Amino acid sequence: MQNLTATTVPEHVAIIMDGNGRWANARGLPRTMGHRKGVETVRAAVKTAGELGIRYLTLFAFSSENWSRPAAEVSDLMGLLKTFIRRDLADLHRENVRIRVIGDRSNLRGDILPLLVEAEETTRANTGITLVIAFNYGARDEMTRAMRHLAAEVAEGRLRPEDINPQRIAATLDTSGIPDPDLIIRTSGEERLSNFLLWQGAYSELIFVPELWPDFTRETFLAALEKYACRERRFGGVSEPTLAVGS
């Protein structure tokens, strides 16, 4: 890729993995088959990101709103998550991948939470790419939980209201210690954030690709990164004008 160099590869890429169900429906398959194919795409995306030198890859795996889906589909998604962790954790650990999980853990039941904790603890000391899994995650919920935490600190006299600033808020979010995403990609042609990283994505570049998530190939990933490399990020500032020779 012409514009993709070590200096233009983003540090943090976040992906809204959309379109598994539509991929399956288009092929006359159960939606669960789309989710299974999507897991294969996850494995390939993590590998590509690591090879390119991306330091953080955040994947929107399951939103706090997804519980409203049909019970059978939710059950299959939980099964796929368990299978992914049990089958892939050893490989990810061996490849020096660190796993972080963001999202509300307070209402997780059964063996899901222990598996997520195991994945984090097993890979905590790894120094390669950090794979951030957004599970039972919603940005508004995340910010609400953070605000409640800060409000409690104020009520208990451990924090002054005037000391609440963007840095303090960021440190209270699930993503504390993780840099904001440079690039957010959404697949399937939909062009919205769907309650994903609303605080962290304030200045992220957004790229929407038509491919459904199971069809998101290495080439699709590289093409999105190429577009990102051509963007000029100003973070609310202005471009520096280029002076003509002799001016």
Stockholm file with secondary structure:
# STOCKHOLM 1.0

chainA/1-247         MQNLTATTVPEHVAIIMDGNGRWANARGLPRTMGHRKGVETVRAAVKTAGELGIRYLTLFAFSSENWSRPAAEVSDLMGLLKTFIRRDLADLHRENVRIRVIGDRSNLRGDILPLLVEAEETTRANTGITLVIAFNYGARDEMTRAMRHLAAEVAEGRLRPEDINPQRIAATLDTSGIPDPDLIIRTSGEERLSNFLLWQGAYSELIFVPELWPDFTRETFLAALEKYACRERRFGGVSEPTLAVGS
#=GR chainA/1-247 SS CTTCCTTTSCSEEEEECCCHHHHHHHTTCCHHHHHHHHHHHHHHHHHHHHHHTCSEEEEEEEETTGGGSCHHHHHHHHHHHHHHHHHHHHHHHHTTCEEEEESCCTTCCTTHHHHHHHHHHHHTTCCSCEEEEEEEECHHHHHHHHHHHHHHHHHTTSSCGGGCCHHHHHHHSTTTTSCCCSEEEECTTCCCCCSSSTTTTTTCEEEECSSCGGGCCHHHHHHHHHHHHTCCCCTTSCCCCCCCTTC
#=GC SS_cons         CTTCCTTTSCSEEEEECCCHHHHHHHTTCCHHHHHHHHHHHHHHHHHHHHHHTCSEEEEEEEETTGGGSCHHHHHHHHHHHHHHHHHHHHHHHHTTCEEEEESCCTTCCTTHHHHHHHHHHHHTTCCSCEEEEEEEECHHHHHHHHHHHHHHHHHTTSSCGGGCCHHHHHHHSTTTTSCCCSEEEECTTCCCCCSSSTTTTTTCEEEECSSCGGGCCHHHHHHHHHHHHTCCCCTTSCCCCCCCTTC
//
